[in-house]
């Protein structure tokens, strides 16, 4: 039996006969890709990753319940980011929509900005905020503004929680002090009799 060997001259001859099968599809695909690249709208995304500090009340809970607490905490972050007041603050900070006169135009802008913001969980202790736009500068500023406003909102909520806790504890201390003074007065009165 003779072994099948292909010589270089046979290979070149085969290519000369079928060059159209190689060149024409390559040209068609190149033209289609170039046309698509110019016709499709450009979309830029900027992403910021935020680390989640566990809530102080979660430290006393067991591991399994703590994981559920993290889930709830991350879900509440999404509620904050996609709330109407937060979106309006983002719009005002970015300076878009200044010429909006009617409420209907403002609603369309709010829906548009809300759809350009994304929030995804990255791990058990982090999530990312994404801002998409056709303008790369706006996408970058948008992600920065959303992250900064989120941090400010979160700090304001934590400070409010701390203030309310302090106020509650001060009231309890005042109640205990008054009760102690009443007890001390009744004890002194009993001892005087």
Number of C-alpha atoms within 10 A of each C-alpha: 3 4 5 6 7 8 9 9 9 11 10 11 12 11 13 10 9 11 11 11 10 10 10 11 11 11 11 10 11 12 12 10 12 10 11 11 11 9 9 8 9 11 11 15 20 19 19 15 16 16 12 15 10 15 12 7 9 16 11 9 11 9 11 8 12 17 16 12 18 19 15 12 17 21 14 12 17 17 12 16 23 17 12 15 12 18 21 17 14 24 21 12 14 15 10 13 14 10 9 12 9 8 9 10 12 17 13 11 18 19 12 11 20 20 12 15 22 17 19 13 16 12 10 12 15 15 18 17 22 21 26 21 18 12 12 15 12 18 22 19 15 27 24 18 18 24 22 13 18 19 13 12 15 14 12 12 12 13 12 12 12 12 12 12 12 12 12 12 12 12 12 12 12 12 12 12 12 12 12 12 12 12 12 12 12 12 11 11 10 9 8 7 5
